[in-house]
């Protein structure tokens, strides 16, 4: 076997913009603005170490979950949602609430068949955004589940 021989290297100028070839059509084109003299070798960012929050020991500041409410793609029932989650089912489908043909992604998780009847009166139901409607119904269902008077809200 032959030993690898290094190929002859041609010498190139380190800065080709330093001595540019003159252009007969643009006589002033050889005058470039001066290059910055300071150069940064690298920029590094250090992130602070994040630890888990400390456990609260004051009994006045503890929170107890007494009820759950849910509005999801798998109906509006906590038990149905949990069963679908355990079964590994996906609620993702094609977007049909608006024309998504102009977007690169045409699938999403959409809440279909949502009804706020019994939770929000008709006038406010028409005025509220879907996100607010979902939040109000979810909160009231959680209060009902906890027997804290969700029907009185």
C-alpha positions in Angstrom: 0.0 0.0 0.0 1.1 3.4 -0.7 1.3 5.9 2.0 -1.1 8.8 1.6 0.7 11.9 0.3 -0.6 15.3 1.2 -1.8 17.1 -1.9 0.0 20.4 -2.7 -1.8 23.3 -1.1 -2.3 26.5 -2.9 -1.9 29.7 -0.9 -5.1 31.8 -0.8 -5.3 35.2 0.7 -6.8 35.2 4.2 -9.1 38.0 3.5 -10.2 38.2 -0.1 -12.1 41.5 0.5 -8.9 43.2 1.6 -7.5 43.5 -1.9 -10.4 43.1 -4.3 -9.9 43.2 -8.1 -10.9 46.6 -9.5 -14.1 46.7 -11.5 -13.9 49.0 -14.6 -17.7 49.5 -14.5 -17.8 50.6 -10.8 -14.6 52.4 -9.9 -15.6 53.1 -6.3 -16.7 49.5 -5.7 -13.3 48.6 -4.1 -14.0 50.8 -1.1 -15.7 48.6 1.4 -16.6 49.7 4.9 -14.0 48.7 7.5 -14.5 45.4 9.1 -15.1 45.3 12.8 -11.9 45.0 14.8 -13.5 43.2 17.8 -14.3 39.6 17.3 -16.0 37.3 19.7 -14.7 33.8 19.9 -17.9 32.3 21.4 -21.0 33.3 23.3 -22.1 31.0 26.1 -25.2 31.3 28.2 -25.5 29.6 31.6 -28.9 28.6 32.8 -29.7 28.6 36.5 -30.2 25.3 38.2 -33.9 24.8 38.7 -35.1 22.6 41.5 -38.5 21.4 42.5 -40.6 23.7 44.6 -40.5 23.1 48.3 -43.5 21.4 49.9 -45.8 23.7 51.7 -46.1 23.0 55.4 -48.6 25.6 56.4 -52.1 23.9 56.6 -53.8 27.2 55.7 -52.1 27.2 52.3 -52.8 23.6 51.4 -55.2 22.8 48.5 -57.5 19.8 48.5 -59.1 18.6 45.3 -62.7 17.9 46.1 -64.2 17.8 42.6 -63.2 17.5 39.0 -64.8 18.9 35.8 -63.7 18.3 32.3 -64.5 19.4 28.7 -62.5 17.4 26.2 -62.5 15.8 22.8 -63.8 12.6 24.4 -67.1 14.1 25.7 -67.6 16.1 28.8 -67.3 13.4 31.4 -64.3 12.6 33.6 -64.9 8.9 33.6 -65.3 8.6 29.8 -62.1 10.7 29.3 -60.2 8.5 31.7 -61.3 5.3 30.1 -60.4 6.6 26.6 -57.0 7.7 28.0 -56.3 4.3 29.4 -57.3 2.6 26.1 -54.8 4.8 24.3 -57.3 6.4 21.9 -56.6 9.6 20.2 -59.1 12.4 19.6 -57.0 14.1 16.9 -58.7 14.4 13.5 -58.9 16.7 10.5 -59.8 20.3 11.2 -63.3 21.1 10.1 -64.2 24.3 12.0 -62.4 26.5 9.4 -60.6 26.1 6.1 -57.2 24.9 7.0 -55.9 24.2 3.5 -53.6 27.2 3.6 -51.8 25.9 6.7 -49.1 23.1 6.7 -50.9 21.2 9.5 -54.5 20.2 8.8 -55.2 18.1 11.9 -56.0 19.0 15.5 -57.8 18.1 18.7 -61.2 19.7 18.5 -64.1 19.7 20.9 -67.2 18.5 19.0 -70.7 18.3 20.3 -70.2 20.7 23.2 -73.3 22.0 24.9 -73.3 24.5 27.7 -77.0 24.1 28.3 -77.8 24.1 31.9 -74.6 25.9 32.8 -74.7 29.2 30.9 -77.8 31.1 29.9 -78.5 31.5 26.2 -77.7 35.3 26.0 -74.2 34.9 27.6 -73.6 31.6 25.7 -73.9 33.5 22.4 -71.6 36.3 23.7 -68.8 34.3 25.1 -65.8 32.9 23.3 -65.5 29.1 23.1 -62.6 29.0 25.5 -64.5 30.9 28.2 -67.5 28.7 27.7 -65.4 25.6 28.2 -63.8 27.1 31.3 -67.1 28.1 32.9 -68.7 24.7 32.2 -65.6 22.9 33.5 -65.6 24.9 36.7 -69.3 24.4 37.4 -68.9 20.7 36.7 -66.1 20.6 39.3 -68.3 22.3 41.8 -71.1 19.9 41.2 -68.8 17.0 41.5 -67.6 18.3 44.9 -71.2 19.0 46.0 -70.3 22.6 46.6 -73.3 24.2 44.9 -72.3 24.2 41.2 -75.9 24.8 40.3 -76.0 28.0 42.3 -73.2 29.7 40.4 
